[in-house]
Amino acid sequence: IDTRDERKAGEQKRLAPIYDVFHAIHSKCSQLYTPPASTVVDESLHSFRGRCPFRVDMPNKPDKYGIETVALCDAKTAYRINFFFRLS
């Protein structure tokens, strides 16, 4: 997909503004590292109060608003092997 307008029309419309950066980081993380047998799933809430269509509200957390990510990490080094935004 070459242009932002094409991404907005497609499946990645919610991530269109940051898709190029996200895709570059995501591909390098999985390309440069071979995961060991000890991997874990990590869910994180990154504090963010701006306007975003996939911002989540969690009143029981210290940071009540933010962007939630789910990542597959190496248990020993905490290296993010694969990750995505939760678009709920």
C-alpha contacts under 8 A as a table, 3 or more apart, distances in Angstrom:
res1	aa1	res2	aa2	distance
1	I	6	E	6.38
1	I	7	R	6.46
2	D	6	E	6.98
2	D	7	R	7.94
3	T	6	E	5.33
3	T	7	R	6.53
4	R	7	R	5.01
4	R	8	K	6.12
4	R	16	A	6.06
4	R	17	P	7.20
5	D	8	K	5.03
5	D	9	A	6.38
6	E	9	A	5.22
6	E	10	G	6.30
7	R	10	G	5.03
7	R	11	E	7.11
7	R	12	Q	5.71
7	R	13	K	5.60
7	R	16	A	5.60
8	K	11	E	7.61
8	K	12	Q	6.48
8	K	13	K	3.90
8	K	14	R	7.20
8	K	16	A	5.65
9	A	12	Q	7.88
9	A	13	K	6.07
10	G	13	K	5.80
12	Q	15	L	5.40
12	Q	16	A	5.94
12	Q	19	Y	7.60
13	K	16	A	5.08
14	R	17	P	7.93
14	R	53	P	6.91
14	R	54	F	7.56
15	L	18	I	5.71
15	L	19	Y	5.42
16	A	19	Y	5.10
17	P	20	D	7.97
18	I	21	V	5.61
18	I	22	F	6.04
19	Y	22	F	5.07
19	Y	23	H	5.85
20	D	23	H	5.22
20	D	24	A	6.16
21	V	24	A	5.21
21	V	25	I	6.28
22	F	25	I	5.36
22	F	26	H	5.96
23	H	26	H	5.03
23	H	27	S	6.01
24	A	27	S	5.40
24	A	28	K	6.27
25	I	28	K	5.30
25	I	29	C	6.12
26	H	29	C	5.33
26	H	30	S	6.52
26	H	82	N	6.62
26	H	83	F	7.14
27	S	30	S	5.48
27	S	31	Q	5.94
28	K	31	Q	4.93
28	K	32	L	5.88
29	C	32	L	5.74
29	C	33	Y	6.46
29	C	80	R	6.90
29	C	81	I	5.61
29	C	82	N	6.92
30	S	33	Y	5.81
30	S	34	T	7.48
30	S	81	I	5.34
30	S	82	N	6.24
31	Q	34	T	7.80
33	Y	81	I	7.13
35	P	38	S	7.95
35	P	39	T	7.33
35	P	74	D	6.62
35	P	81	I	7.00
36	P	39	T	6.75
36	P	74	D	6.95
38	S	74	D	6.33
38	S	75	A	5.67
38	S	76	K	7.65
39	T	72	L	6.66
39	T	73	C	5.51
39	T	74	D	4.61
39	T	75	A	5.10
40	V	72	L	5.78
40	V	73	C	5.35
40	V	74	D	6.40
40	V	75	A	5.81
41	V	70	V	6.95
41	V	71	A	5.63
41	V	72	L	4.70
41	V	73	C	6.20
42	D	70	V	5.69
42	D	71	A	5.12
42	D	72	L	6.34
42	D	73	C	6.86
43	E	68	E	7.10
43	E	69	T	5.77
43	E	70	V	4.48
43	E	71	A	6.41
44	S	68	E	5.60
44	S	69	T	5.28
44	S	70	V	6.43
45	L	63	D	7.74
45	L	66	G	5.83
45	L	67	I	5.63
45	L	68	E	4.43
45	L	69	T	6.48
46	H	66	G	5.19
46	H	67	I	5.20
46	H	68	E	6.21
46	H	69	T	7.73
47	S	63	D	5.77
47	S	64	K	7.64
47	S	65	Y	6.01
47	S	66	G	4.32
47	S	67	I	6.66
48	F	55	R	7.62
48	F	65	Y	5.93
48	F	66	G	4.19
48	F	67	I	6.40
49	R	65	Y	5.97
49	R	66	G	6.30
51	R	55	R	7.71
52	C	55	R	5.44
54	F	67	I	6.92
54	F	86	R	7.62
54	F	87	L	5.23
54	F	88	S	6.46
55	R	65	Y	6.86
55	R	66	G	5.38
55	R	67	I	5.01
55	R	68	E	7.47
56	V	65	Y	5.79
56	V	66	G	5.57
56	V	67	I	6.03
56	V	68	E	6.86
56	V	88	S	7.61
57	D	64	K	5.74
57	D	65	Y	4.70
57	D	66	G	6.83
58	M	61	K	5.77
58	M	63	D	7.79
58	M	64	K	4.94
58	M	65	Y	6.26
59	P	62	P	7.93
59	P	64	K	5.06
59	P	65	Y	7.86
60	N	64	K	6.98
61	K	64	K	5.38
63	D	66	G	7.20
67	I	85	F	7.41
67	I	86	R	7.77
68	E	85	F	6.03
68	E	86	R	5.60
69	T	83	F	6.95
69	T	84	F	5.73
69	T	85	F	4.45
69	T	86	R	5.61
70	V	83	F	5.61
70	V	84	F	5.62
70	V	85	F	6.35
70	V	86	R	6.78
71	A	80	R	6.28
71	A	81	I	7.31
71	A	82	N	5.67
71	A	83	F	4.04
71	A	84	F	6.52
72	L	80	R	5.93
72	L	81	I	5.57
72	L	82	N	5.17
72	L	83	F	6.13
73	C	78	A	5.41
73	C	79	Y	5.31
73	C	80	R	4.51
73	C	81	I	5.49
73	C	82	N	7.25
74	D	77	T	5.67
74	D	78	A	4.95
74	D	79	Y	5.27
74	D	80	R	6.74
74	D	81	I	7.10
75	A	78	A	5.58
75	A	79	Y	7.96
80	R	83	F	6.90
